[in-house]
Amino acid sequence: MIIGYVLLSWLPNVRESFVGQLLGKLVEPYLTPFRKIIPPIGGMLDISPIIALFALQFVVLGIKEVIRYIAGMF
């Protein structure tokens, strides 16, 4: 969803469509904290979605390891 939202940002008219607004409502609450911490580079390039994806991947890997540890106990 994040990648789709970023791609829609290149097409402003599509972002205003139903799909664009729906993605915005789903993705923006997750991206907002990253945007508060990471300013745009050169005032234009927003890398916060990239950092957000890395953070999400890190959390997913952590959850997988916890589940693998718990499953190994039984």
Backbone as JSON Lines, residues from 0, in Angstrom:
{"i":0,"aa":"M","n":[0.81,-1.19,0.0],"ca":[0.0,0.0,0.0],"c":[0.86,1.26,0.0]}
{"i":1,"aa":"I","n":[1.96,1.22,0.74],"ca":[2.83,2.4,0.81],"c":[3.42,2.69,-0.55]}
{"i":2,"aa":"I","n":[3.88,1.67,-1.23],"ca":[4.48,1.86,-2.55],"c":[3.45,2.42,-3.52]}
{"i":3,"aa":"G","n":[2.24,1.87,-3.48],"ca":[1.17,2.38,-4.34],"c":[0.85,3.83,-4.04]}
{"i":4,"aa":"Y","n":[0.85,4.18,-2.77],"ca":[0.57,5.56,-2.37],"c":[1.65,6.51,-2.87]}
{"i":5,"aa":"V","n":[2.89,6.06,-2.77],"ca":[4.0,6.89,-3.26],"c":[3.9,7.07,-4.78]}
{"i":6,"aa":"L","n":[3.59,5.99,-5.48],"ca":[3.46,6.1,-6.94],"c":[2.3,7.03,-7.31]}
{"i":7,"aa":"L","n":[1.22,7.0,-6.54],"ca":[0.09,7.89,-6.82],"c":[0.46,9.36,-6.58]}
{"i":8,"aa":"S","n":[1.46,9.59,-5.75],"ca":[1.85,10.99,-5.48],"c":[2.45,11.64,-6.73]}
{"i":9,"aa":"W","n":[2.89,10.84,-7.67],"ca":[3.42,11.39,-8.92],"c":[2.31,11.8,-9.87]}
{"i":10,"aa":"L","n":[1.1,11.32,-9.62],"ca":[-0.05,11.62,-10.46],"c":[-1.13,12.29,-9.61]}
{"i":11,"aa":"P","n":[-1.08,13.61,-9.45],"ca":[-1.98,14.29,-8.52],"c":[-3.47,14.05,-8.79]}
{"i":12,"aa":"N","n":[-3.87,13.94,-10.03],"ca":[-5.29,13.72,-10.31],"c":[-5.75,12.35,-9.85]}
{"i":13,"aa":"V","n":[-4.89,11.36,-9.94],"ca":[-5.23,10.01,-9.5],"c":[-5.29,9.96,-7.98]}
{"i":14,"aa":"R","n":[-4.46,10.72,-7.33],"ca":[-4.45,10.74,-5.86],"c":[-5.76,11.27,-5.29]}
{"i":15,"aa":"E","n":[-6.44,12.09,-6.04],"ca":[-7.73,12.63,-5.6],"c":[-8.88,11.67,-5.88]}
{"i":16,"aa":"S","n":[-8.62,10.57,-6.56],"ca":[-9.67,9.59,-6.85],"c":[-10.04,8.83,-5.58]}
{"i":17,"aa":"F","n":[-11.05,8.0,-5.69],"ca":[-11.49,7.2,-4.54],"c":[-10.37,6.32,-4.02]}
{"i":18,"aa":"V","n":[-9.66,5.66,-4.92],"ca":[-8.57,4.77,-4.52],"c":[-7.45,5.55,-3.85]}
{"i":19,"aa":"G","n":[-7.11,6.7,-4.41],"ca":[-6.06,7.53,-3.83],"c":[-6.42,8.02,-2.44]}
{"i":20,"aa":"Q","n":[-7.66,8.42,-2.27],"ca":[-8.09,8.89,-0.95],"c":[-8.14,7.74,0.05]}
{"i":21,"aa":"L","n":[-8.57,6.57,-0.39],"ca":[-8.6,5.4,0.49],"c":[-7.19,5.03,0.93]}
{"i":22,"aa":"L","n":[-6.26,4.98,-0.01],"ca":[-4.86,4.68,0.34],"c":[-4.31,5.74,1.3]}
{"i":23,"aa":"G","n":[-4.65,6.98,1.06],"ca":[-4.19,8.05,1.95],"c":[-4.68,7.86,3.37]}
{"i":24,"aa":"K","n":[-5.94,7.47,3.53],"ca":[-6.49,7.25,4.86],"c":[-5.85,6.06,5.56]}
{"i":25,"aa":"L","n":[-5.41,5.08,4.79],"ca":[-4.79,3.9,5.38],"c":[-3.29,4.09,5.65]}
{"i":26,"aa":"V","n":[-2.61,4.83,4.79],"ca":[-1.15,4.93,4.86],"c":[-0.68,6.15,5.66]}
{"i":27,"aa":"E","n":[-1.35,7.26,5.54],"ca":[-0.9,8.5,6.2],"c":[-0.72,8.37,7.71]}
{"i":28,"aa":"P","n":[-1.61,7.69,8.45],"ca":[-1.36,7.57,9.9],"c":[-0.05,6.87,10.23]}
{"i":29,"aa":"Y","n":[0.38,5.95,9.38],"ca":[1.65,5.26,9.61],"c":[2.83,6.13,9.19]}
{"i":30,"aa":"L","n":[2.68,6.89,8.11],"ca":[3.79,7.71,7.61],"c":[4.01,8.99,8.41]}
{"i":31,"aa":"T","n":[2.98,9.51,9.04],"ca":[3.07,10.8,9.73],"c":[4.2,10.86,10.76]}
{"i":32,"aa":"P","n":[4.36,9.87,11.65],"ca":[5.47,9.96,12.6],"c":[6.84,10.0,11.93]}
{"i":33,"aa":"F","n":[7.0,9.27,10.83],"ca":[8.27,9.27,10.12],"c":[8.52,10.64,9.47]}
{"i":34,"aa":"R","n":[7.46,11.25,8.96],"ca":[7.6,12.57,8.33],"c":[7.94,13.65,9.35]}
{"i":35,"aa":"K","n":[7.52,13.46,10.59],"ca":[7.85,14.44,11.64],"c":[9.33,14.37,11.99]}
{"i":36,"aa":"I","n":[9.91,13.16,11.89],"ca":[11.31,12.96,12.26],"c":[12.26,13.25,11.1]}
{"i":37,"aa":"I","n":[11.86,12.84,9.89],"ca":[12.75,12.91,8.73],"c":[12.27,14.02,7.79]}
{"i":38,"aa":"P","n":[13.01,15.11,7.71],"ca":[12.59,16.19,6.8],"c":[12.88,15.81,5.34]}
{"i":39,"aa":"P","n":[12.13,16.39,4.41],"ca":[12.41,16.13,2.99],"c":[13.81,16.59,2.61]}
{"i":40,"aa":"I","n":[14.47,15.85,1.77],"ca":[15.81,16.2,1.31],"c":[15.67,17.27,0.24]}
{"i":41,"aa":"G","n":[16.35,18.36,0.42],"ca":[16.29,19.46,-0.54],"c":[14.9,20.1,-0.61]}
{"i":42,"aa":"G","n":[14.08,19.83,0.39],"ca":[12.74,20.4,0.41],"c":[11.76,19.72,-0.52]}
{"i":43,"aa":"M","n":[12.22,18.74,-1.3],"ca":[11.35,18.1,-2.3],"c":[11.26,16.58,-2.14]}
{"i":44,"aa":"L","n":[12.37,15.93,-1.86],"ca":[12.43,14.47,-1.87],"c":[12.1,13.91,-0.49]}
{"i":45,"aa":"D","n":[10.97,13.25,-0.4],"ca":[10.5,12.68,0.86],"c":[10.93,11.22,0.93]}
{"i":46,"aa":"I","n":[11.9,10.92,1.81],"ca":[12.37,9.55,1.94],"c":[11.71,8.82,3.11]}
{"i":47,"aa":"S","n":[10.77,9.47,3.78],"ca":[10.13,8.84,4.93],"c":[9.4,7.55,4.57]}
{"i":48,"aa":"P","n":[8.78,7.41,3.39],"ca":[8.17,6.11,3.07],"c":[9.2,4.98,2.98]}
{"i":49,"aa":"I","n":[10.4,5.28,2.54],"ca":[11.44,4.25,2.45],"c":[11.84,3.8,3.86]}
{"i":50,"aa":"I","n":[12.04,4.77,4.75],"ca":[12.39,4.45,6.13],"c":[11.24,3.71,6.8]}
{"i":51,"aa":"A","n":[10.01,4.11,6.5],"ca":[8.84,3.44,7.07],"c":[8.76,1.99,6.61]}
{"i":52,"aa":"L","n":[9.08,1.73,5.35],"ca":[9.09,0.35,4.86],"c":[10.18,-0.48,5.54]}
{"i":53,"aa":"F","n":[11.35,0.1,5.74],"ca":[12.42,-0.61,6.45],"c":[11.99,-0.92,7.89]}
{"i":54,"aa":"A","n":[11.37,0.05,8.55],"ca":[10.91,-0.16,9.93],"c":[9.85,-1.26,9.97]}
{"i":55,"aa":"L","n":[8.93,-1.24,9.02],"ca":[7.89,-2.27,8.97],"c":[8.5,-3.64,8.74]}
{"i":56,"aa":"Q","n":[9.46,-3.73,7.86],"ca":[10.14,-5.01,7.6],"c":[10.87,-5.5,8.85]}
{"i":57,"aa":"F","n":[11.48,-4.59,9.58],"ca":[12.18,-4.94,10.81],"c":[11.2,-5.51,11.84]}
{"i":58,"aa":"V","n":[10.04,-4.88,11.97],"ca":[9.01,-5.36,12.9],"c":[8.51,-6.74,12.49]}
{"i":59,"aa":"V","n":[8.26,-6.92,11.2],"ca":[7.78,-8.22,10.71],"c":[8.8,-9.31,11.0]}
{"i":60,"aa":"L","n":[10.07,-9.04,10.76],"ca":[11.11,-10.03,11.06],"c":[11.18,-10.34,12.55]}
{"i":61,"aa":"G","n":[11.01,-9.33,13.37],"ca":[11.0,-9.54,14.82],"c":[9.85,-10.4,15.26]}
{"i":62,"aa":"I","n":[8.67,-10.15,14.71],"ca":[7.5,-10.96,15.05],"c":[7.69,-12.4,14.6]}
{"i":63,"aa":"K","n":[8.27,-12.59,13.42],"ca":[8.53,-13.95,12.94],"c":[9.47,-14.69,13.88]}
{"i":64,"aa":"E","n":[10.51,-14.0,14.36],"ca":[11.45,-14.63,15.26],"c":[10.8,-14.99,16.59]}
{"i":65,"aa":"V","n":[9.95,-14.12,17.09],"ca":[9.25,-14.41,18.35],"c":[8.35,-15.63,18.17]}
{"i":66,"aa":"I","n":[7.62,-15.68,17.06],"ca":[6.75,-16.83,16.8],"c":[7.58,-18.1,16.64]}
{"i":67,"aa":"R","n":[8.71,-18.0,15.95],"ca":[9.58,-19.16,15.78],"c":[10.12,-19.64,17.14]}
{"i":68,"aa":"Y","n":[10.46,-18.71,18.03],"ca":[10.95,-19.05,19.36],"c":[9.86,-19.72,20.17]}
{"i":69,"aa":"I","n":[8.66,-19.16,20.13],"ca":[7.54,-19.73,20.89],"c":[7.18,-21.11,20.34]}
{"i":70,"aa":"A","n":[7.17,-21.26,19.03],"ca":[6.84,-22.55,18.43],"c":[7.9,-23.6,18.77]}
{"i":71,"aa":"G","n":[9.13,-23.18,18.93],"ca":[10.2,-24.12,19.28],"c":[10.11,-24.61,20.7]}
{"i":72,"aa":"M","n":[9.38,-23.9,21.53],"ca":[9.22,-24.31,22.93],"c":[8.28,-25.49,23.08]}
{"i":73,"aa":"F","n":[7.43,-25.7,22.1],"ca":[6.41,-26.76,22.22],"c":[6.81,-27.99,21.46]}
